């Protein structure tokens, strides 16, 4: 997972309020229920010493769903608010959080945010008809979804039974217009697929429009197409089956990525291109060797020492003495994530049971040197 969107978090000044909250807004009593949840979160932050200015920012952001708008469709939301009241992270979660977080601490608690974040797989959803398509771009480094609309010409859009010599002309004109409109959609999808690195393109809507569009698919996305019969562009069309299928595909890709990453640890470790265990990973992060940091979703209760930048870190004072600096104790998972963000490494969170040897952390490396330990 590309975690560059966390850069504003690790460069901000703490302490931080970290919140993963249920903001579901689909019941008759949604306003009241959300208000009660937010009040409880605010009280927890206050009890931990959060200033009122920070608590008020959290409260106002979470209550936005009560005012309607796009945020009312969210089920879960993650916030990180810095000590000065600035919002350094505001992101949708995949669903109502499995683990609610409301913490005010010197460092932000980002592991549950990453574990529950939505849209970690870049993809496109295309709902097509014979005039054009509505295109949704999701999963871009934690950014909100992008909505695109492509429309062609609606003239002669229906094949009509006019009879006589004009019949074939009308049919041919309509088919040509469908193909021309689909061509405009295909061009836009090609551009978006290349820009986003989409992992799949879900195509829904009118059956003939889908057929023409997939026939026109460019090389950058023709092998990424998944087509479903549900969905449509008409007012009142049910979007739920399309969103459900997109969520299923995201989950499938995430599971594949996790399995592939764990397998890579074993295969790369045999050639020295992966390391396991906290000490070895810390050393690799200090040297900028880490391509992908792999964290178990249940970390050990251990701490690291962090100096004046996220990559100046060690497992004990001996490491910091060698670096010629003092360190502040930080929970290991938080220090490791910050170092990964600072060194432009990816982060993958996997179930603890999937980690080889029940280890809390591993890393796939960009390169090795003579001091790189083999994977244990």
C-alpha positions as CSV (number, residue, x, y, z in Angstrom):
1,X,0.0,0.0,0.0
2,X,1.3,3.4,-1.0
3,X,1.4,5.4,2.3
4,X,2.7,8.7,1.0
5,X,-0.7,10.2,1.9
6,X,0.5,10.0,5.5
7,X,3.4,12.4,4.9
8,X,1.5,15.4,6.5
9,X,0.9,13.3,9.6
10,X,4.6,12.4,10.3
11,X,5.7,16.0,9.6
12,X,3.2,17.6,12.0
13,X,3.9,18.5,15.6
14,X,2.2,16.4,18.3
15,X,0.5,15.4,20.5
16,X,-2.2,14.0,18.2
17,X,-5.8,13.0,18.5
18,X,-6.3,9.8,16.5
19,X,-9.9,8.7,15.9
20,X,-11.4,5.8,14.0
21,X,-15.2,6.2,14.4
22,X,-18.5,4.7,13.3
23,X,-20.3,7.5,11.4
24,X,-23.0,5.3,9.9
25,X,-26.0,7.4,8.9
26,X,-28.6,5.1,7.6
27,X,-31.2,4.7,10.4
28,X,-34.2,6.9,11.3
29,X,-32.4,8.0,14.5
30,X,-29.1,8.5,12.8
31,X,-28.6,12.1,13.9
32,X,-29.2,11.2,17.6
33,X,-27.1,8.0,17.4
34,X,-24.1,9.7,15.8
35,X,-24.4,12.6,18.3
36,X,-24.1,10.1,21.2
37,X,-21.1,8.3,19.6
38,X,-19.3,11.6,19.0
39,X,-20.0,12.9,22.5
40,X,-18.5,9.7,23.9
41,X,-15.4,10.1,21.7
42,X,-15.0,13.7,22.7
43,X,-15.2,12.8,26.4
44,X,-12.5,10.1,26.0
45,X,-10.2,12.6,24.3
46,X,-10.8,15.2,27.0
47,X,-10.1,12.6,29.8
48,X,-6.7,11.9,28.1
49,X,-5.8,15.6,28.2
50,X,-6.7,16.8,24.7
51,X,-7.3,20.6,24.6
52,X,-10.8,21.8,23.8
53,X,-9.6,23.2,20.5
54,X,-8.6,19.8,19.3
55,X,-11.7,18.1,20.7
56,X,-13.9,20.6,18.9
57,X,-12.2,20.0,15.6
58,X,-12.8,16.2,16.0
59,X,-16.4,16.8,17.1
60,X,-17.3,19.1,14.2
61,X,-15.7,16.8,11.6
62,X,-17.5,13.7,12.8
63,X,-20.9,15.5,13.0
64,X,-20.7,16.6,9.4
65,X,-22.8,13.5,8.5
66,X,-25.7,15.0,10.4
67,X,-25.7,17.9,7.9
68,X,-26.1,15.5,4.9
69,X,-23.9,15.6,1.8
70,X,-21.4,13.1,0.7
71,X,-20.1,12.4,4.2
72,X,-23.5,11.1,5.2
73,X,-22.8,8.0,3.0
74,X,-19.8,7.0,5.0
75,X,-19.8,4.1,7.5
76,X,-16.4,4.7,9.0
77,X,-14.0,7.7,9.3
78,X,-10.5,8.2,10.4
79,X,-9.1,11.5,11.7
80,X,-5.7,12.6,13.0
81,X,-5.7,16.1,14.5
82,X,-2.4,17.7,15.4
83,X,-1.8,19.8,18.6
84,X,-2.5,23.1,16.8
85,X,-6.0,21.9,15.7
86,X,-5.0,21.2,12.1
87,X,-6.5,18.1,10.5
88,X,-3.6,16.2,9.1
89,X,-5.6,13.1,8.0
90,X,-9.3,12.7,7.2
91,X,-10.1,9.5,5.4
92,X,-13.0,7.1,4.8
93,X,-12.8,3.7,6.3
94,X,-13.9,0.5,4.5
95,X,-16.8,0.0,6.9
96,X,-17.8,0.8,10.4
97,X,-14.5,0.3,12.3
98,X,-13.8,-3.1,13.8
99,X,-11.7,-1.3,16.3
100,X,-12.8,2.1,17.5
101,X,-10.0,4.4,18.4
102,X,-10.1,7.7,20.4
103,X,-6.6,8.5,21.6
104,X,-4.7,11.6,22.5
105,X,-1.0,10.8,22.6
106,X,2.5,12.1,21.6
107,X,2.4,9.9,18.4
108,X,-0.5,9.0,16.1
109,X,-1.9,5.5,16.2
110,X,-1.8,4.7,12.5
111,X,-1.9,0.9,12.4
112,X,-5.7,0.6,12.9
113,X,-6.2,3.4,10.3
114,X,-4.2,1.4,7.7
115,X,-5.9,-1.9,8.7
116,X,-9.3,-0.4,8.2
117,X,-8.7,2.1,5.4
118,X,-10.9,1.9,2.3
119,X,-9.8,2.0,-1.3
120,X,-6.4,0.5,-0.9
121,X,-6.7,-0.9,-4.4
122,X,-6.8,1.7,-7.2
123,X,-9.7,0.8,-9.6
124,X,-12.3,2.3,-11.9
125,X,-16.1,1.7,-11.8
126,X,-17.8,2.4,-15.2
127,X,-21.6,2.6,-15.4
128,X,-22.4,2.8,-19.1
129,X,-25.3,3.4,-21.3
130,X,-25.6,4.1,-25.0
131,X,-25.0,7.9,-24.5
132,X,-21.9,7.6,-22.3
133,X,-20.8,6.6,-18.8
134,X,-20.4,7.6,-15.2
135,X,-16.8,6.7,-14.1
136,X,-15.7,6.5,-10.5
137,X,-12.0,6.5,-9.7
138,X,-11.2,5.0,-6.2
139,X,-8.2,3.9,-4.2
140,X,-5.7,6.7,-5.0
141,X,-3.4,6.9,-2.0
142,X,-6.3,7.6,0.4
143,X,-7.7,10.4,-1.7
144,X,-11.5,10.8,-2.0
145,X,-13.2,9.2,-5.0
146,X,-13.1,11.1,-8.3
147,X,-16.3,11.2,-10.4
148,X,-16.1,11.6,-14.2
149,X,-19.0,11.9,-16.6
150,X,-18.6,11.2,-20.3
151,X,-21.5,11.9,-22.7
152,X,-21.7,11.6,-26.4
153,X,-24.5,12.4,-28.8
154,X,-28.1,11.2,-28.1
155,X,-29.3,11.8,-31.7
156,X,-30.6,8.6,-33.4
157,X,-29.9,6.6,-30.2
158,X,-32.8,4.2,-30.7
159,X,-33.1,1.6,-33.4
160,X,-36.7,2.1,-34.6
161,X,-38.8,0.0,-37.0
162,X,-39.5,2.6,-39.7
163,X,-39.9,0.1,-42.4
164,X,-39.1,0.4,-46.1
165,X,-35.9,1.7,-47.6
166,X,-35.0,3.8,-44.5
167,X,-35.0,0.9,-42.0
168,X,-31.4,-0.2,-42.5
169,X,-30.2,3.4,-42.6
170,X,-31.7,4.2,-39.2
171,X,-30.4,1.0,-37.7
172,X,-26.9,1.7,-39.0
173,X,-26.9,5.3,-37.8
174,X,-28.0,4.3,-34.3
175,X,-25.3,1.6,-34.1
176,X,-22.6,4.0,-35.3
177,X,-23.7,6.5,-32.7
178,X,-23.5,4.0,-29.9
179,X,-20.0,3.0,-31.0
180,X,-18.9,6.6,-31.3
181,X,-20.1,7.4,-27.8
182,X,-18.5,4.2,-26.4
183,X,-15.2,5.3,-28.1
184,X,-15.2,8.5,-26.1
185,X,-15.7,6.5,-22.9
186,X,-13.0,4.0,-23.8
187,X,-10.6,6.9,-24.5
188,X,-11.3,8.3,-21.0
189,X,-11.0,4.9,-19.3
190,X,-7.6,4.4,-21.1
191,X,-6.3,7.7,-19.8
192,X,-7.5,7.1,-16.2
193,X,-6.3,3.5,-16.1
194,X,-2.8,4.6,-17.1
195,X,-2.8,7.5,-14.7
196,X,-4.0,5.6,-11.7
197,X,-2.5,2.2,-12.2
198,X,-5.9,0.6,-11.9
199,X,-5.9,-3.0,-10.7
200,X,-9.4,-3.6,-12.2
201,X,-12.1,-1.9,-14.2
202,X,-15.6,-2.8,-13.2
203,X,-18.1,-2.2,-16.1
204,X,-21.8,-2.1,-15.3
205,X,-25.0,-0.8,-17.0
206,X,-26.7,-1.3,-20.3
207,X,-25.8,-4.7,-21.8
208,X,-25.1,-3.4,-25.4
209,X,-23.2,-0.5,-24.2
210,X,-21.0,-2.8,-22.1
211,X,-20.4,-5.1,-25.1
212,X,-19.3,-2.2,-27.3
213,X,-17.1,-0.6,-24.6
214,X,-15.3,-3.8,-23.7
215,X,-14.7,-4.5,-27.4
216,X,-13.0,-1.1,-27.6
217,X,-10.9,-1.6,-24.5
218,X,-7.3,-0.5,-24.8
219,X,-4.3,-2.6,-24.1
220,X,-3.8,-0.9,-20.7
221,X,-7.1,-2.2,-19.3
222,X,-8.7,-4.8,-21.5
223,X,-7.3,-7.6,-19.3
224,X,-8.6,-5.8,-16.2
225,X,-12.3,-5.7,-17.1
226,X,-14.9,-7.3,-14.8
227,X,-18.5,-7.0,-16.2
228,X,-21.7,-7.2,-14.3
229,X,-25.3,-7.0,-15.4
230,X,-26.6,-4.8,-12.6
231,X,-26.5,-1.0,-12.5
232,X,-27.6,1.8,-14.7
233,X,-27.4,5.6,-15.2
234,X,-31.1,6.4,-15.1
235,X,-32.3,8.4,-12.1
236,X,-33.2,6.1,-9.2
237,X,-31.1,3.2,-10.5
238,X,-29.9,1.0,-7.7
239,X,-26.1,1.5,-7.2
240,X,-25.8,-0.9,-4.3
241,X,-25.1,-4.1,-6.3
242,X,-22.3,-2.2,-8.2
243,X,-20.7,-0.9,-5.0
244,X,-21.0,-4.3,-3.4
245,X,-19.2,-6.0,-6.3
246,X,-16.5,-3.3,-6.3
247,X,-16.0,-3.9,-2.6
248,X,-15.7,-7.7,-3.2
249,X,-13.1,-7.1,-5.9
250,X,-11.1,-4.8,-3.6
251,X,-11.1,-7.4,-0.9
252,X,-10.0,-10.1,-3.3
253,X,-7.1,-8.0,-4.5
254,X,-6.1,-7.1,-1.0
255,X,-6.1,-10.7,0.1
256,X,-4.0,-11.6,-3.0
257,X,-1.5,-8.8,-2.2
258,X,-1.2,-10.0,1.4
259,X,-0.6,-13.6,0.4
260,X,1.8,-12.5,-2.3
261,X,3.7,-10.4,0.2
262,X,4.0,-13.1,2.8
263,X,5.2,-15.5,0.0
264,X,7.7,-13.0,-1.1
265,X,9.2,-12.7,2.4
266,X,10.0,-16.4,2.3
267,X,11.3,-16.5,-1.3
268,X,13.2,-13.2,-1.1
269,X,14.6,-14.1,2.3
270,X,16.3,-17.1,0.8
271,X,18.2,-14.7,-1.4
272,X,18.8,-12.1,1.3
273,X,16.2,-9.7,-0.2
274,X,14.0,-9.8,2.9
275,X,14.6,-9.5,6.7
276,X,12.4,-10.5,9.6
277,X,12.2,-9.3,13.2
278,X,12.3,-5.8,14.7
279,X,16.1,-5.3,15.0
280,X,16.8,-6.3,11.4
281,X,13.9,-4.2,10.0
282,X,15.0,-1.2,12.0
283,X,18.5,-1.4,10.6
284,X,17.2,-1.7,7.1
285,X,14.9,1.3,7.6
286,X,17.8,3.4,8.8
287,X,19.7,2.6,5.7
288,X,16.8,3.2,3.3
289,X,16.8,-0.4,2.1
290,X,13.1,-1.1,2.7
291,X,10.8,-1.4,-0.3
292,X,7.8,-2.8,1.6
293,X,7.3,-2.9,5.4
294,X,5.1,-5.8,6.4
295,X,3.4,-5.4,9.8
296,X,1.3,-7.9,11.7
297,X,-2.2,-6.6,12.6
298,X,-1.4,-7.4,16.2
299,X,2.0,-6.0,17.1
300,X,4.0,-6.9,20.1
301,X,4.0,-4.5,23.0
302,X,7.5,-3.1,22.4
303,X,8.9,0.3,22.0
304,X,11.7,1.8,19.8
305,X,13.8,4.9,20.3
306,X,13.3,7.7,17.7
307,X,15.7,10.6,17.2
308,X,15.2,13.9,15.5
309,X,13.8,12.3,12.3
310,X,11.7,9.2,11.7
311,X,14.5,7.2,10.2
312,X,16.9,7.9,13.1
313,X,15.7,5.0,15.2
314,X,17.0,2.1,17.3
315,X,15.9,-0.8,19.4
316,X,17.8,0.4,22.4
317,X,20.2,3.2,23.7
318,X,23.2,1.4,22.3
319,X,21.8,2.0,18.8
320,X,21.2,5.7,19.6
321,X,24.7,6.1,21.1
322,X,26.1,4.7,17.8
323,X,24.1,7.3,15.9
324,X,25.3,10.0,18.3
325,X,21.9,11.1,19.5
326,X,19.2,10.5,22.2
327,X,15.9,9.0,21.4
328,X,12.3,9.2,22.6
329,X,10.4,6.0,23.3
330,X,7.6,5.3,20.8
331,X,5.5,2.2,20.3
332,X,7.2,0.1,17.7
333,X,4.5,-0.1,15.1
334,X,4.1,3.7,15.1
335,X,7.8,4.3,14.8
336,X,8.1,1.7,12.0
337,X,5.2,3.2,10.0
338,X,6.7,6.7,10.3
339,X,10.1,5.5,9.1
340,X,8.4,3.7,6.2
341,X,6.6,6.9,5.2
342,X,9.7,9.0,5.5
343,X,11.7,6.6,3.3
344,X,9.0,6.2,0.7
345,X,8.4,2.5,1.5
346,X,5.1,0.8,1.0
347,X,3.3,-0.7,4.0
348,X,1.3,-3.9,4.0
349,X,-0.7,-5.0,7.1
350,X,-1.4,-8.8,7.3
351,X,-3.0,-11.1,9.9
352,X,-0.5,-12.1,12.6
353,X,-1.2,-15.7,11.9
354,X,0.0,-15.3,8.3
355,X,3.4,-14.0,9.3
356,X,6.1,-16.6,9.2
357,X,7.1,-17.7,12.7
358,X,4.5,-15.5,14.3
359,X,6.8,-12.5,13.9
360,X,5.5,-8.9,14.3
361,X,7.4,-7.3,11.4
362,X,9.3,-8.1,8.2
363,X,10.6,-6.1,5.3
364,X,11.2,-6.7,1.6
365,X,14.3,-4.9,0.5
366,X,15.3,-2.6,-2.4
367,X,18.9,-3.8,-2.2
368,X,21.3,-5.6,0.1
369,X,24.8,-4.9,1.4
370,X,27.4,-6.9,3.2
371,X,25.8,-6.2,6.6
372,X,22.3,-7.3,5.6
373,X,21.3,-10.3,7.7
374,X,19.5,-13.3,6.0
375,X,15.9,-13.8,6.9
376,X,15.5,-16.1,9.9
